């Protein structure tokens, strides 16, 4: 099993898809990566909390 598959199967707590995995999917892009990373992490956090909320109901 590759490292990417391990990350997807067992990400850190509070994370659905880690930034490193998403960056591999997207590839290199021009611009400030930190801005995109920050927004991705906010979106990912929202998705995690949304799923957690519905699972706990």
PDB file of N, CA, C and O in Angstrom:
ATOM      1  N   UNK A   1       0.847  -1.168   0.000  1.00  0.00           N
ATOM      2  CA  UNK A   1       0.000   0.000   0.000  1.00  0.00           C
ATOM      3  C   UNK A   1       0.898   1.238   0.000  1.00  0.00           C
ATOM      4  O   UNK A   1       1.861   1.316   0.762  1.00  0.00           O
ATOM      5  N   UNK A   2       0.574   2.198  -0.857  1.00  0.00           N
ATOM      6  CA  UNK A   2       1.394   3.403  -0.968  1.00  0.00           C
ATOM      7  C   UNK A   2       1.109   4.352   0.203  1.00  0.00           C
ATOM      8  O   UNK A   2       0.114   4.207   0.913  1.00  0.00           O
ATOM      9  N   UNK A   3       1.993   5.308   0.380  1.00  0.00           N
ATOM     10  CA  UNK A   3       1.844   6.296   1.452  1.00  0.00           C
ATOM     11  C   UNK A   3       0.579   7.125   1.253  1.00  0.00           C
ATOM     12  O   UNK A   3      -0.098   7.471   2.221  1.00  0.00           O
ATOM     13  N   UNK A   4       0.260   7.444  -0.005  1.00  0.00           N
ATOM     14  CA  UNK A   4      -0.946   8.222  -0.301  1.00  0.00           C
ATOM     15  C   UNK A   4      -2.194   7.462   0.131  1.00  0.00           C
ATOM     16  O   UNK A   4      -3.102   8.045   0.723  1.00  0.00           O
ATOM     17  N   UNK A   5      -2.244   6.164  -0.163  1.00  0.00           N
ATOM     18  CA  UNK A   5      -3.386   5.350   0.236  1.00  0.00           C
ATOM     19  C   UNK A   5      -3.505   5.278   1.757  1.00  0.00           C
ATOM     20  O   UNK A   5      -4.610   5.303   2.298  1.00  0.00           O
ATOM     21  N   UNK A   6      -2.368   5.188   2.447  1.00  0.00           N
ATOM     22  CA  UNK A   6      -2.388   5.163   3.906  1.00  0.00           C
ATOM     23  C   UNK A   6      -2.936   6.469   4.472  1.00  0.00           C
ATOM     24  O   UNK A   6      -3.698   6.462   5.439  1.00  0.00           O
ATOM     25  N   UNK A   7      -2.538   7.611   3.854  1.00  0.00           N
ATOM     26  CA  UNK A   7      -3.030   8.910   4.311  1.00  0.00           C
ATOM     27  C   UNK A   7      -4.536   9.021   4.118  1.00  0.00           C
ATOM     28  O   UNK A   7      -5.231   9.568   4.974  1.00  0.00           O
ATOM     29  N   UNK A   8      -5.048   8.507   2.999  1.00  0.00           N
ATOM     30  CA  UNK A   8      -6.476   8.583   2.758  1.00  0.00           C
ATOM     31  C   UNK A   8      -7.265   7.673   3.686  1.00  0.00           C
ATOM     32  O   UNK A   8      -8.371   8.019   4.099  1.00  0.00           O
ATOM     33  N   UNK A   9      -6.711   6.519   4.016  1.00  0.00           N
ATOM     34  CA  UNK A   9      -7.409   5.594   4.894  1.00  0.00           C
ATOM     35  C   UNK A   9      -7.347   6.011   6.355  1.00  0.00           C
ATOM     36  O   UNK A   9      -8.270   5.725   7.117  1.00  0.00           O
ATOM     37  N   UNK A  10      -6.274   6.683   6.756  1.00  0.00           N
ATOM     38  CA  UNK A  10      -6.097   7.056   8.148  1.00  0.00           C
ATOM     39  C   UNK A  10      -5.529   8.474   8.257  1.00  0.00           C
ATOM     40  O   UNK A  10      -4.376   8.648   8.650  1.00  0.00           O
ATOM     41  N   UNK A  11      -6.338   9.501   7.907  1.00  0.00           N
ATOM     42  CA  UNK A  11      -5.826  10.874   8.016  1.00  0.00           C
ATOM     43  C   UNK A  11      -5.760  11.321   9.475  1.00  0.00           C
ATOM     44  O   UNK A  11      -6.273  10.642  10.364  1.00  0.00           O
ATOM     45  N   UNK A  12      -5.142  12.437   9.704  1.00  0.00           N
ATOM     46  CA  UNK A  12      -5.079  12.998  11.054  1.00  0.00           C
ATOM     47  C   UNK A  12      -6.481  13.330  11.542  1.00  0.00           C
ATOM     48  O   UNK A  12      -7.382  13.545  10.731  1.00  0.00           O
ATOM     49  N   UNK A  13      -6.680  13.375  12.867  1.00  0.00           N
ATOM     50  CA  UNK A  13      -7.997  13.734  13.387  1.00  0.00           C
ATOM     51  C   UNK A  13      -8.431  15.117  12.896  1.00  0.00           C
ATOM     52  O   UNK A  13      -7.641  16.062  12.898  1.00  0.00           O
ATOM     53  N   UNK A  14      -9.681  15.224  12.479  1.00  0.00           N
ATOM     54  CA  UNK A  14     -10.216  16.501  12.008  1.00  0.00           C
ATOM     55  C   UNK A  14      -9.952  16.780  10.552  1.00  0.00           C
ATOM     56  O   UNK A  14     -10.180  17.900  10.095  1.00  0.00           O
ATOM     57  N   UNK A  15      -9.475  15.792   9.799  1.00  0.00           N
ATOM     58  CA  UNK A  15      -9.129  15.986   8.392  1.00  0.00           C
ATOM     59  C   UNK A  15      -9.813  14.923   7.549  1.00  0.00           C
ATOM     60  O   UNK A  15      -9.777  13.739   7.881  1.00  0.00           O
ATOM     61  N   UNK A  16     -10.440  15.353   6.451  1.00  0.00           N
ATOM     62  CA  UNK A  16     -11.020  14.395   5.500  1.00  0.00           C
ATOM     63  C   UNK A  16      -9.985  14.030   4.438  1.00  0.00           C
ATOM     64  O   UNK A  16      -9.657  12.858   4.256  1.00  0.00           O
ATOM     65  N   UNK A  17      -9.473  15.047   3.737  1.00  0.00           N
ATOM     66  CA  UNK A  17      -8.451  14.847   2.706  1.00  0.00           C
ATOM     67  C   UNK A  17      -7.295  15.787   3.018  1.00  0.00           C
ATOM     68  O   UNK A  17      -7.462  17.004   2.939  1.00  0.00           O
ATOM     69  N   UNK A  18      -6.132  15.258   3.370  1.00  0.00           N
ATOM     70  CA  UNK A  18      -4.979  16.107   3.707  1.00  0.00           C
ATOM     71  C   UNK A  18      -4.542  16.988   2.528  1.00  0.00           C
ATOM     72  O   UNK A  18      -4.724  16.623   1.366  1.00  0.00           O
ATOM     73  N   UNK A  19      -3.976  18.128   2.839  1.00  0.00           N
ATOM     74  CA  UNK A  19      -3.518  19.068   1.819  1.00  0.00           C
ATOM     75  C   UNK A  19      -2.491  18.427   0.891  1.00  0.00           C
ATOM     76  O   UNK A  19      -2.529  18.656  -0.318  1.00  0.00           O
ATOM     77  N   UNK A  20      -1.585  17.638   1.431  1.00  0.00           N
ATOM     78  CA  UNK A  20      -0.557  17.005   0.602  1.00  0.00           C
ATOM     79  C   UNK A  20      -1.173  16.102  -0.464  1.00  0.00           C
ATOM     80  O   UNK A  20      -0.702  16.072  -1.601  1.00  0.00           O
ATOM     81  N   UNK A  21      -2.214  15.375  -0.102  1.00  0.00           N
ATOM     82  CA  UNK A  21      -2.891  14.500  -1.068  1.00  0.00           C
ATOM     83  C   UNK A  21      -3.599  15.340  -2.127  1.00  0.00           C
ATOM     84  O   UNK A  21      -3.535  15.026  -3.315  1.00  0.00           O
ATOM     85  N   UNK A  22      -4.269  16.397  -1.703  1.00  0.00           N
ATOM     86  CA  UNK A  22      -4.977  17.264  -2.650  1.00  0.00           C
ATOM     87  C   UNK A  22      -3.998  17.956  -3.584  1.00  0.00           C
ATOM     88  O   UNK A  22      -4.289  18.127  -4.768  1.00  0.00           O
ATOM     89  N   UNK A  23      -2.852  18.353  -3.074  1.00  0.00           N
ATOM     90  CA  UNK A  23      -1.839  19.016  -3.898  1.00  0.00           C
ATOM     91  C   UNK A  23      -1.324  18.079  -4.981  1.00  0.00           C
ATOM     92  O   UNK A  23      -1.053  18.520  -6.098  1.00  0.00           O
ATOM     93  N   UNK A  24      -1.184  16.795  -4.669  1.00  0.00           N
ATOM     94  CA  UNK A  24      -0.770  15.815  -5.681  1.00  0.00           C
ATOM     95  C   UNK A  24      -1.822  15.696  -6.781  1.00  0.00           C
ATOM     96  O   UNK A  24      -1.474  15.558  -7.953  1.00  0.00           O
ATOM     97  N   UNK A  25      -3.103  15.747  -6.418  1.00  0.00           N
ATOM     98  CA  UNK A  25      -4.177  15.673  -7.400  1.00  0.00           C
ATOM     99  C   UNK A  25      -4.176  16.889  -8.317  1.00  0.00           C
ATOM    100  O   UNK A  25      -4.344  16.761  -9.530  1.00  0.00           O
ATOM    101  N   UNK A  26      -3.987  18.058  -7.737  1.00  0.00           N
ATOM    102  CA  UNK A  26      -4.049  19.307  -8.492  1.00  0.00           C
ATOM    103  C   UNK A  26      -2.770  19.528  -9.290  1.00  0.00           C
ATOM    104  O   UNK A  26      -2.822  19.996 -10.427  1.00  0.00           O
ATOM    105  N   UNK A  27      -1.639  19.199  -8.712  1.00  0.00           N
ATOM    106  CA  UNK A  27      -0.357  19.465  -9.353  1.00  0.00           C
ATOM    107  C   UNK A  27       0.107  20.881  -9.034  1.00  0.00           C
ATOM    108  O   UNK A  27      -0.470  21.565  -8.188  1.00  0.00           O
ATOM    109  N   UNK A  28       1.142  21.299  -9.716  1.00  0.00           N
ATOM    110  CA  UNK A  28       1.674  22.651  -9.496  1.00  0.00           C
ATOM    111  C   UNK A  28       0.735  23.684 -10.095  1.00  0.00           C
ATOM    112  O   UNK A  28       0.104  23.453 -11.126  1.00  0.00           O
ATOM    113  N   UNK A  29       0.657  24.817  -9.436  1.00  0.00           N
ATOM    114  CA  UNK A  29      -0.157  25.905  -9.958  1.00  0.00           C
ATOM    115  C   UNK A  29       0.530  27.228  -9.656  1.00  0.00           C
ATOM    116  O   UNK A  29       1.247  27.345  -8.662  1.00  0.00           O
ATOM    117  N   UNK A  30       0.317  28.217 -10.504  1.00  0.00           N
ATOM    118  CA  UNK A  30       0.940  29.520 -10.255  1.00  0.00           C
ATOM    119  C   UNK A  30       0.216  30.246  -9.120  1.00  0.00           C
ATOM    120  O   UNK A  30      -0.965  30.005  -8.871  1.00  0.00           O
ATOM    121  N   UNK A  31       0.907  31.099  -8.463  1.00  0.00           N
ATOM    122  CA  UNK A  31       0.290  31.867  -7.396  1.00  0.00           C
ATOM    123  C   UNK A  31       0.804  31.460  -6.029  1.00  0.00           C
ATOM    124  O   UNK A  31       1.745  30.677  -5.896  1.00  0.00           O
ATOM    125  N   UNK A  32       0.164  32.009  -5.034  1.00  0.00           N
ATOM    126  CA  UNK A  32       0.559  31.783  -3.645  1.00  0.00           C
ATOM    127  C   UNK A  32      -0.104  30.516  -3.113  1.00  0.00           C
ATOM    128  O   UNK A  32      -1.314  30.485  -2.891  1.00  0.00           O
ATOM    129  N   UNK A  33       0.688  29.489  -2.914  1.00  0.00           N
ATOM    130  CA  UNK A  33       0.174  28.203  -2.448  1.00  0.00           C
ATOM    131  C   UNK A  33      -0.392  28.301  -1.039  1.00  0.00           C
ATOM    132  O   UNK A  33      -1.337  27.584  -0.710  1.00  0.00           O
ATOM    133  N   UNK A  34       0.154  29.160  -0.210  1.00  0.00           N
ATOM    134  CA  UNK A  34      -0.309  29.277   1.174  1.00  0.00           C
ATOM    135  C   UNK A  34      -1.761  29.756   1.246  1.00  0.00           C
ATOM    136  O   UNK A  34      -2.510  29.321   2.121  1.00  0.00           O
ATOM    137  N   UNK A  35      -2.165  30.643   0.339  1.00  0.00           N
ATOM    138  CA  UNK A  35      -3.548  31.119   0.323  1.00  0.00           C
ATOM    139  C   UNK A  35      -4.489  29.972   0.000  1.00  0.00           C
ATOM    140  O   UNK A  35      -5.511  29.793   0.662  1.00  0.00           O
ATOM    141  N   UNK A  36      -4.146  29.198  -1.013  1.00  0.00           N
ATOM    142  CA  UNK A  36      -4.983  28.068  -1.425  1.00  0.00           C
ATOM    143  C   UNK A  36      -5.002  26.999  -0.326  1.00  0.00           C
ATOM    144  O   UNK A  36      -6.045  26.412  -0.038  1.00  0.00           O
ATOM    145  N   UNK A  37      -3.846  26.756   0.276  1.00  0.00           N
ATOM    146  CA  UNK A  37      -3.764  25.761   1.348  1.00  0.00           C
ATOM    147  C   UNK A  37      -4.656  26.161   2.521  1.00  0.00           C
ATOM    148  O   UNK A  37      -5.376  25.325   3.069  1.00  0.00           O
ATOM    149  N   UNK A  38      -4.612  27.415   2.901  1.00  0.00           N
ATOM    150  CA  UNK A  38      -5.424  27.902   4.013  1.00  0.00           C
ATOM    151  C   UNK A  38      -6.914  27.721   3.714  1.00  0.00           C
ATOM    152  O   UNK A  38      -7.668  27.268   4.575  1.00  0.00           O
ATOM    153  N   UNK A  39      -7.334  28.069   2.509  1.00  0.00           N
ATOM    154  CA  UNK A  39      -8.739  27.924   2.135  1.00  0.00           C
ATOM    155  C   UNK A  39      -9.149  26.455   2.049  1.00  0.00           C
ATOM    156  O   UNK A  39     -10.260  26.099   2.441  1.00  0.00           O
ATOM    157  N   UNK A  40      -8.260  25.601   1.539  1.00  0.00           N
ATOM    158  CA  UNK A  40      -8.565  24.178   1.474  1.00  0.00           C
ATOM    159  C   UNK A  40      -8.755  23.611   2.884  1.00  0.00           C
ATOM    160  O   UNK A  40      -9.688  22.846   3.124  1.00  0.00           O
ATOM    161  N   UNK A  41      -7.887  23.979   3.799  1.00  0.00           N
ATOM    162  CA  UNK A  41      -7.982  23.467   5.156  1.00  0.00           C
ATOM    163  C   UNK A  41      -9.262  23.945   5.843  1.00  0.00           C
ATOM    164  O   UNK A  41      -9.847  23.204   6.633  1.00  0.00           O
ATOM    165  N   UNK A  42      -9.706  25.172   5.555  1.00  0.00           N
ATOM    166  CA  UNK A  42     -10.972  25.654   6.115  1.00  0.00           C
ATOM    167  C   UNK A  42     -12.145  24.859   5.539  1.00  0.00           C
ATOM    168  O   UNK A  42     -13.052  24.469   6.273  1.00  0.00           O
ATOM    169  N   UNK A  43     -12.126  24.621   4.231  1.00  0.00           N
ATOM    170  CA  UNK A  43     -13.188  23.854   3.592  1.00  0.00           C
ATOM    171  C   UNK A  43     -13.201  22.417   4.098  1.00  0.00           C
ATOM    172  O   UNK A  43     -14.266  21.861   4.368  1.00  0.00           O
ATOM    173  N   UNK A  44     -12.035  21.820   4.226  1.00  0.00           N
ATOM    174  CA  UNK A  44     -11.921  20.457   4.711  1.00  0.00           C
ATOM    175  C   UNK A  44     -12.413  20.360   6.155  1.00  0.00           C
ATOM    176  O   UNK A  44     -13.078  19.389   6.514  1.00  0.00           O
ATOM    177  N   UNK A  45     -12.100  21.338   6.970  1.00  0.00           N
ATOM    178  CA  UNK A  45     -12.556  21.363   8.357  1.00  0.00           C
ATOM    179  C   UNK A  45     -14.081  21.450   8.402  1.00  0.00           C
ATOM    180  O   UNK A  45     -14.716  20.767   9.206  1.00  0.00           O
ATOM    181  N   UNK A  46     -14.667  22.278   7.550  1.00  0.00           N
ATOM    182  CA  UNK A  46     -16.116  22.388   7.491  1.00  0.00           C
ATOM    183  C   UNK A  46     -16.739  21.043   7.109  1.00  0.00           C
ATOM    184  O   UNK A  46     -17.717  20.614   7.721  1.00  0.00           O
ATOM    185  N   UNK A  47     -16.173  20.383   6.101  1.00  0.00           N
ATOM    186  CA  UNK A  47     -16.691  19.087   5.656  1.00  0.00           C
ATOM    187  C   UNK A  47     -16.597  18.058   6.783  1.00  0.00           C
ATOM    188  O   UNK A  47     -17.539  17.298   7.008  1.00  0.00           O
ATOM    189  N   UNK A  48     -15.487  18.030   7.477  1.00  0.00           N
ATOM    190  CA  UNK A  48     -15.309  17.087   8.585  1.00  0.00           C
ATOM    191  C   UNK A  48     -16.361  17.326   9.664  1.00  0.00           C
ATOM    192  O   UNK A  48     -16.984  16.381  10.148  1.00  0.00           O
ATOM    193  N   UNK A  49     -16.556  18.577  10.036  1.00  0.00           N
ATOM    194  CA  UNK A  49     -17.531  18.884  11.087  1.00  0.00           C
ATOM    195  C   UNK A  49     -18.960  18.603  10.638  1.00  0.00           C
ATOM    196  O   UNK A  49     -19.785  18.161  11.438  1.00  0.00           O
ATOM    197  N   UNK A  50     -19.258  18.853   9.377  1.00  0.00           N
ATOM    198  CA  UNK A  50     -20.584  18.559   8.840  1.00  0.00           C
ATOM    199  C   UNK A  50     -20.864  17.061   8.922  1.00  0.00           C
ATOM    200  O   UNK A  50     -21.931  16.647   9.377  1.00  0.00           O
ATOM    201  N   UNK A  51     -19.916  16.262   8.485  1.00  0.00           N
ATOM    202  CA  UNK A  51     -20.086  14.807   8.541  1.00  0.00           C
ATOM    203  C   UNK A  51     -20.188  14.348   9.987  1.00  0.00           C
ATOM    204  O   UNK A  51     -21.034  13.510  10.302  1.00  0.00           O
ATOM    205  N   UNK A  52     -19.356  14.869  10.869  1.00  0.00           N
ATOM    206  CA  UNK A  52     -19.367  14.479  12.272  1.00  0.00           C
ATOM    207  C   UNK A  52     -20.723  14.804  12.901  1.00  0.00           C
ATOM    208  O   UNK A  52     -21.257  14.009  13.674  1.00  0.00           O
ATOM    209  N   UNK A  53     -21.275  15.965  12.572  1.00  0.00           N
ATOM    210  CA  UNK A  53     -22.559  16.376  13.109  1.00  0.00           C
ATOM    211  C   UNK A  53     -23.644  15.375  12.715  1.00  0.00           C
ATOM    212  O   UNK A  53     -24.436  14.970  13.565  1.00  0.00           O
ATOM    213  N   UNK A  54     -23.698  14.969  11.449  1.00  0.00           N
ATOM    214  CA  UNK A  54     -24.744  14.063  11.000  1.00  0.00           C
ATOM    215  C   UNK A  54     -24.534  12.643  11.499  1.00  0.00           C
ATOM    216  O   UNK A  54     -25.508  11.915  11.686  1.00  0.00           O
ATOM    217  N   UNK A  55     -23.322  12.237  11.715  1.00  0.00           N
ATOM    218  CA  UNK A  55     -23.074  10.888  12.241  1.00  0.00           C
ATOM    219  C   UNK A  55     -23.506  10.807  13.700  1.00  0.00           C
ATOM    220  O   UNK A  55     -24.007   9.774  14.146  1.00  0.00           O
ATOM    221  N   UNK A  56     -23.317  11.878  14.434  1.00  0.00           N
ATOM    222  CA  UNK A  56     -23.632  11.872  15.866  1.00  0.00           C
ATOM    223  C   UNK A  56     -25.100  12.056  16.181  1.00  0.00           C
ATOM    224  O   UNK A  56     -25.488  11.949  17.345  1.00  0.00           O
ATOM    225  N   UNK A  57     -25.929  12.326  15.195  1.00  0.00           N
ATOM    226  CA  UNK A  57     -27.371  12.521  15.443  1.00  0.00           C
ATOM    227  C   UNK A  57     -28.049  11.241  15.742  1.00  0.00           C
ATOM    228  O   UNK A  57     -29.257  11.222  15.975  1.00  0.00           O
TER     229      UNK A  57
END
